[in-house]
Amino acid sequence: MIQNRTHGNCALTVTLLLVCLLINAPALGQRSFEEVGDSLYAHFENVGALEAYSKARTATPTLSVLFKTAVAANEIAQDLEAEGRRDEAEEMYRVAIDHAEKLRDAYPEQAASWFILAATNGKMAQFSGGRDKVKIGRAVEEYYTRAITLDSTYALAYMVAGIFNREVAQLSWIQKLAARALFGGVPDGSLEQSQAYLEKALKLDNTLLIAHFELAQTYIALGKPDKADSHLRFLRVLSPRSSEEVRVKARAAALLSPANSSDQPQ
């Protein structure tokens, strides 16, 4: 599991204490278990966070707890994938989807339910092929559209929409032709739509580290390296709030060209 190197041994000590609290305090209430999960997640201890949120969910399955449970499972899957443990990652993405579906079933009128369903299913697409991948793509499009319809100010839904549109736009014409012939086509998507969605996400919440990185990727695909550099450089001032954001920040630093010295997105 990834550790917060900035806090070093202190963070590890705090995390171990929280794990001990989780194990030895079965009488803790839903709110206390959620707080334990929040603290573990903040230290990138996603396995412990998932355990804490699962205990909180058993006591009281609130929107907040169900959402965090799905997010923690998705984060574990991404950790496993980053370690090259793809079979385990695929299994954990399925767990994350299961949690997301439970959230959707319990709170179908909440944008967060549809966002996390889109995000988790989108991750699973890489493990699928052919007909299943097209089916997942259509589902992801439906899910983020539902989220935006329910709450037009929900920034994370626009972020997923932006990523999805870029990935669809970058399919080769051969892939699109094959999908059309075999599976009835793929969802619509363009780099311009990707840019619009990601810019909207950041207009709503400029602290979304991953959205800055994804918009930079779209700008690169559109042949706008200066704009991409602006967002990659801006990531330096944002603190990662998840283990995936730690990895994304490192990838951004590796991609950043030395030409642009501004720290603010243009």
Buried (B, 14 or more C-beta within 10 A) or exposed (E): EBBBEEEEEEBBEBBEEBBEBBEEEEEBEBBBBBBBBBBBBBBBBBBBBBBBBBBBBEBBBBEBBBBBBBBBBBBBBBBBBBEEBEEBBBEBBBBBBBBBBBBBEEBEEBBBBBBBBBBBBBBBBBBBEEEEBBBBBBBBBBBBBBBBEBBEEBBBBBBBBBBBBBBBBBBEEEEEEBBEEEBEEBBEBEBEBBBBBBBBBBEBBBEBBBBBBBBBBBBBBBEBBEBBBBBBBBBEEBEBBBBBBBBBBEBBEEBBEEEBEEEEBE
